[in-house]
Amino acid sequence: MTKADIWMNGEFVPFDDANVHVLTHAMHYGTSVFEGIRCYKTDKGSAIFRHPEHMQRQIDSARIYRMDLGYTREELEQAVIDTIVRSGLEACYIRPLSYRAMGPMGVNPYNNPVHTIIAVWEWGAYLGPEALEQGVDVHVASWNRMAPNTFPSMAKAGGNYLNAGLVKMDAVLSGFTEGIMLSVDGHVAEGSGENIFVVKDGVLYTAPVATSILPGITRSSIVRMAKDMGLEVREGLIPREALYIADEVFFTGTAAEVTPVRTIDHHVIGKGRRGEITERMQTAYFDIVHRGNDPYGWLTMVPVG
């Protein structure tokens, strides 16, 4: 990992000195919220993809968990830009994290201060560089996505990812790249760290927020671009068996970008390689983030180098 200085509560701290106490509340109770953002080296310079939307989601996640960050969205956006510039990285993954720090121990977090950090590092294709073309092999996880009104799934909270970690570990131990979680009532929800799209007869299907998915920013980008291409996108309940007879299936996410699925539970999806619509969505997405052709105003340019 790149050892770039880390922004901590308004100051830059050397990588090796960016530490927290062992009695930090978030370490014991999962009281943190975070974001995953990418800065790309486009043909037109370094640029952050959908920066305001990501930082607004961090603020919204904190609001759900009654955390006062003490910073405006604009201040957090500038802190991210300053961190990238200081790192000198033309392309990087960005991790803003807000957490309940050391204070009284116990479930009640109210009297624990809220700290915020921003770190950046180099990170390539999350599911492997070959996955973007060849696709990945996945299975339906034995662990379900949490039920509504148990955890707030619209918040990108650290504690929520214990569920995702179980799914990912089981997938890897079973010889798969990723797992697909079902909702509490057995409908397709999402991967451990990605949203999912199912393509059948030229129509894109994706799970609704009511299935306890995280409303992904890359997911919303794909929906917008697909509709602008004249493709039909339907948000609704997807039965498990629809995965096996799909023409195409692909994951979306900041880390995963647009990654095709090759097999699910050993069922070959479509022709067992990246499908036509998946490739169209990849091409449109990468045209923005790699070449800087941005008709939507989704890129925030960063003066690196």
C-alpha positions as CSV (number, residue, x, y, z in Angstrom):
1,M,0.0,0.0,0.0
2,T,1.2,3.5,-0.8
3,K,2.3,5.2,2.4
4,A,0.8,8.6,1.6
5,D,0.2,11.1,4.5
6,I,-3.3,10.7,6.0
7,W,-5.7,13.5,6.7
8,M,-6.9,13.2,10.3
9,N,-9.3,15.7,11.8
10,G,-8.0,18.6,9.7
11,E,-4.3,17.8,9.8
12,F,-1.9,15.7,7.8
13,V,-0.2,12.9,9.7
14,P,2.6,10.6,8.4
15,F,1.2,7.2,7.3
16,D,3.0,5.3,10.1
17,D,1.8,7.7,12.8
18,A,-1.9,7.6,11.9
19,N,-3.0,5.4,14.8
20,V,-6.0,5.1,17.2
21,H,-6.3,3.8,20.7
22,V,-7.2,0.2,21.4
23,L,-10.3,1.5,23.3
24,T,-11.6,3.3,20.3
25,H,-15.4,2.8,20.3
26,A,-15.6,1.9,16.6
27,M,-13.2,-1.0,17.2
28,H,-15.5,-2.6,19.8
29,Y,-19.0,-1.7,18.4
30,G,-18.6,-1.0,14.7
31,T,-19.6,2.7,15.1
32,S,-18.1,4.0,11.8
33,V,-19.3,5.2,8.4
34,F,-17.1,5.4,5.4
35,E,-16.9,5.8,1.6
36,G,-15.0,4.2,-1.3
37,I,-14.2,6.7,-4.1
38,R,-11.9,6.5,-7.1
39,C,-9.7,9.1,-8.6
40,Y,-8.8,8.2,-12.2
41,K,-5.9,9.3,-14.4
42,T,-8.0,10.3,-17.4
43,D,-6.8,11.5,-20.7
44,K,-7.7,15.0,-19.5
45,G,-6.0,14.8,-16.1
46,S,-6.7,13.3,-12.7
47,A,-10.4,13.3,-11.8
48,I,-12.6,12.0,-8.9
49,F,-15.7,10.2,-10.0
50,R,-18.9,11.6,-8.6
51,H,-17.2,13.2,-5.7
52,P,-20.1,15.3,-4.3
53,E,-22.4,12.3,-4.3
54,H,-20.0,10.2,-2.4
55,M,-19.3,12.8,0.3
56,Q,-23.1,13.5,0.6
57,R,-23.6,9.8,1.3
58,Q,-21.0,9.9,4.0
59,I,-22.8,12.7,5.6
60,D,-26.2,10.9,5.2
61,S,-24.7,7.7,6.7
62,A,-23.4,9.7,9.7
63,R,-26.8,11.4,10.1
64,I,-28.6,8.1,10.3
65,Y,-26.2,7.0,13.1
66,R,-26.6,10.3,14.9
67,M,-22.9,11.3,14.2
68,D,-22.1,15.0,13.9
69,L,-19.0,15.1,11.6
70,G,-18.3,18.8,12.3
71,Y,-17.5,19.4,8.6
72,T,-19.6,20.6,5.7
73,R,-19.7,18.5,2.5
74,E,-17.6,21.2,0.7
75,E,-14.9,21.0,3.5
76,L,-14.8,17.2,3.2
77,E,-14.5,17.4,-0.6
78,Q,-11.6,19.8,-0.4
79,A,-9.9,17.7,2.2
80,V,-10.1,14.7,-0.2
81,I,-8.6,16.9,-3.0
82,D,-5.8,18.1,-0.7
83,T,-5.0,14.6,0.3
84,I,-4.7,13.4,-3.3
85,V,-2.5,16.4,-4.2
86,R,-0.3,15.8,-1.2
87,S,0.1,12.1,-2.2
88,G,1.1,12.9,-5.7
89,L,-0.9,10.0,-7.0
90,E,-2.5,10.6,-10.4
91,A,-4.9,7.7,-9.8
92,C,-5.9,6.3,-6.4
93,Y,-8.6,4.8,-4.3
94,I,-10.0,7.1,-1.6
95,R,-11.2,6.1,1.8
96,P,-12.9,8.7,4.0
97,L,-13.8,7.3,7.4
98,S,-15.7,8.8,10.3
99,Y,-15.8,6.9,13.6
100,R,-16.6,7.1,17.2
101,A,-13.3,7.6,19.0
102,M,-12.1,6.7,22.5
103,G,-14.4,7.7,25.4
104,P,-16.8,6.0,27.7
105,M,-17.0,2.3,27.0
106,G,-20.5,0.8,26.5
107,V,-23.0,0.5,23.7
108,N,-24.2,4.2,24.1
109,P,-21.9,6.2,21.7
110,Y,-23.2,9.7,22.5
111,N,-20.3,10.8,24.6
112,N,-17.6,9.5,22.3
113,P,-16.1,12.1,20.0
114,V,-16.4,11.7,16.2
115,H,-13.1,11.6,14.3
116,T,-12.7,11.7,10.5
117,I,-9.8,10.5,8.4
118,I,-9.1,10.4,4.7
119,A,-6.6,8.0,3.2
120,V,-5.6,7.3,-0.4
121,W,-3.7,4.4,-2.0
122,E,-3.2,2.8,-5.4
123,W,-5.7,0.0,-6.1
124,G,-6.3,-1.7,-9.4
125,A,-9.2,-3.9,-10.5
126,Y,-10.9,-5.1,-7.4
127,L,-11.9,-8.5,-8.7
128,G,-8.8,-8.9,-10.9
129,P,-7.8,-7.2,-14.2
130,E,-8.8,-10.2,-16.2
131,A,-12.3,-10.2,-14.7
132,L,-13.4,-7.1,-16.6
133,E,-13.4,-9.1,-19.8
134,Q,-13.5,-12.7,-18.8
135,G,-16.0,-12.4,-16.0
136,V,-16.0,-14.0,-12.5
137,D,-17.3,-17.2,-11.0
138,V,-19.7,-16.6,-8.1
139,H,-22.2,-18.4,-5.9
140,V,-25.3,-17.6,-4.0
141,A,-24.2,-17.0,-0.4
142,S,-25.6,-19.0,2.5
143,W,-25.7,-15.7,4.4
144,N,-28.6,-13.4,3.6
145,R,-28.6,-9.6,3.5
146,M,-29.9,-8.1,6.7
147,A,-33.7,-7.8,7.1
148,P,-35.3,-4.3,6.9
149,N,-35.5,-2.5,10.2
150,T,-32.6,-4.4,11.7
151,F,-29.6,-2.4,10.4
152,P,-30.0,0.8,8.2
153,S,-28.8,-0.6,4.9
154,M,-28.8,2.8,3.3
155,A,-25.9,3.8,5.5
156,K,-22.5,2.7,4.5
157,A,-21.5,1.8,8.0
158,G,-18.6,-0.3,9.2
159,G,-20.7,-2.7,11.3
160,N,-22.8,-3.6,8.2
161,Y,-19.7,-5.1,6.5
162,L,-19.4,-8.0,9.0
163,N,-22.2,-9.5,7.0
164,A,-20.3,-8.8,3.8
165,G,-17.1,-10.3,5.2
166,L,-18.8,-13.6,5.9
167,V,-20.1,-13.7,2.4
168,K,-16.7,-12.9,0.8
169,M,-14.8,-15.4,3.0
170,D,-17.2,-18.2,2.2
171,A,-17.0,-17.5,-1.5
172,V,-13.2,-17.6,-1.5
173,L,-13.0,-20.8,0.6
174,S,-15.5,-22.4,-1.8
175,G,-13.4,-21.6,-4.8
176,F,-15.5,-18.6,-6.1
177,T,-14.5,-15.0,-6.5
178,E,-17.6,-13.5,-5.0
179,G,-21.0,-14.3,-3.4
180,I,-24.4,-13.0,-4.1
181,M,-26.6,-12.3,-1.1
182,L,-30.4,-12.9,-1.1
183,S,-32.8,-10.7,0.8
184,V,-34.5,-12.1,3.9
185,D,-37.4,-13.2,1.7
186,G,-35.2,-14.9,-0.8
187,H,-34.9,-12.4,-3.6
188,V,-31.6,-11.3,-5.2
189,A,-30.0,-8.4,-3.3
190,E,-26.3,-7.7,-3.9
191,G,-22.8,-9.0,-3.7
192,S,-20.5,-8.5,-0.7
193,G,-19.4,-5.2,-2.0
194,E,-21.2,-4.6,-5.2
195,N,-24.7,-4.1,-6.7
196,I,-25.9,-6.5,-9.3
197,F,-27.7,-6.2,-12.7
198,V,-29.4,-9.0,-14.5
199,V,-30.0,-8.8,-18.3
200,K,-32.8,-10.7,-19.9
201,D,-34.1,-10.1,-23.5
202,G,-32.4,-6.7,-23.6
203,V,-33.9,-5.5,-20.4
204,L,-31.7,-4.6,-17.3
205,Y,-33.1,-5.6,-13.9
206,T,-31.7,-4.5,-10.6
207,A,-32.9,-5.0,-7.0
208,P,-34.8,-2.3,-5.2
209,V,-33.5,-0.4,-2.1
210,A,-36.3,-2.2,-0.1
211,T,-34.3,-5.5,-0.4
212,S,-31.7,-3.9,2.0
213,I,-29.1,-3.1,-0.6
214,L,-26.8,-0.2,-0.4
215,P,-27.9,2.4,-3.0
216,G,-24.7,2.4,-5.0
217,I,-23.5,5.5,-6.8
218,T,-22.0,3.4,-9.7
219,R,-25.4,1.6,-9.8
220,S,-27.2,4.9,-10.3
221,S,-24.7,5.9,-12.9
222,I,-25.3,2.7,-14.9
223,V,-29.1,3.2,-14.7
224,R,-28.7,6.7,-16.1
225,M,-26.4,5.8,-18.9
226,A,-28.5,2.7,-19.9
227,K,-31.7,4.8,-20.1
228,D,-29.8,7.4,-22.2
229,M,-28.8,4.5,-24.6
230,G,-32.5,3.7,-25.0
231,L,-32.3,0.5,-22.8
232,E,-35.1,-0.4,-20.5
233,V,-34.2,-0.6,-16.8
234,R,-36.5,-2.2,-14.3
235,E,-36.1,-2.0,-10.5
236,G,-37.9,-4.8,-8.8
237,L,-37.8,-8.1,-7.0
238,I,-35.6,-10.7,-8.7
239,P,-36.1,-14.4,-7.9
240,R,-32.9,-16.5,-7.4
241,E,-33.6,-18.7,-10.4
242,A,-33.6,-15.7,-12.7
243,L,-29.9,-15.6,-12.2
244,Y,-29.4,-19.0,-13.8
245,I,-31.4,-18.2,-17.0
246,A,-30.1,-14.6,-17.4
247,D,-28.5,-13.6,-20.7
248,E,-26.0,-11.5,-18.8
249,V,-25.2,-10.6,-15.2
250,F,-22.8,-8.0,-14.0
251,F,-21.6,-6.3,-10.8
252,T,-21.2,-2.6,-10.3
253,G,-19.4,-0.6,-7.6
254,T,-16.6,1.9,-7.0
255,A,-14.1,-0.9,-6.5
256,A,-15.6,-3.5,-9.0
257,E,-16.5,-0.8,-11.6
258,V,-18.5,-2.9,-14.2
259,T,-17.5,-6.5,-13.9
260,P,-19.3,-9.3,-15.8
261,V,-20.3,-12.6,-14.1
262,R,-19.3,-15.7,-15.9
263,T,-21.0,-18.4,-13.8
264,I,-23.3,-18.6,-10.8
265,D,-23.5,-21.8,-8.7
266,H,-21.7,-23.5,-11.7
267,H,-24.5,-22.4,-14.1
268,V,-22.9,-20.7,-17.2
269,I,-24.4,-17.3,-17.7
270,G,-25.2,-16.6,-21.4
271,K,-22.2,-17.6,-23.5
272,G,-19.9,-17.7,-20.5
273,R,-18.2,-14.4,-21.3
274,R,-18.9,-10.7,-21.2
275,G,-22.2,-10.0,-22.9
276,E,-23.1,-7.3,-25.4
277,I,-24.9,-5.0,-23.0
278,T,-22.3,-5.5,-20.2
279,E,-19.7,-4.4,-22.7
280,R,-21.7,-1.4,-23.8
281,M,-22.0,-0.3,-20.2
282,Q,-18.3,-0.9,-19.5
283,T,-17.4,1.1,-22.6
284,A,-19.6,4.0,-21.7
285,Y,-18.3,4.0,-18.1
286,F,-14.7,3.8,-19.0
287,D,-15.1,6.5,-21.6
288,I,-15.9,8.8,-18.8
289,V,-13.4,7.7,-16.1
290,H,-10.4,6.8,-18.4
291,R,-10.8,9.2,-21.3
292,G,-12.5,12.0,-19.5
293,N,-15.4,12.3,-21.9
294,D,-18.0,13.4,-19.3
295,P,-21.4,14.5,-20.6
296,Y,-22.9,14.3,-17.1
297,G,-20.5,16.5,-15.1
298,W,-19.5,13.5,-12.9
299,L,-15.8,14.2,-12.8
300,T,-14.0,16.6,-10.4
301,M,-10.6,17.5,-11.7
302,V,-7.7,17.3,-9.3
303,P,-4.4,19.3,-9.9
304,V,-1.9,16.4,-9.5
305,G,1.5,16.5,-11.1
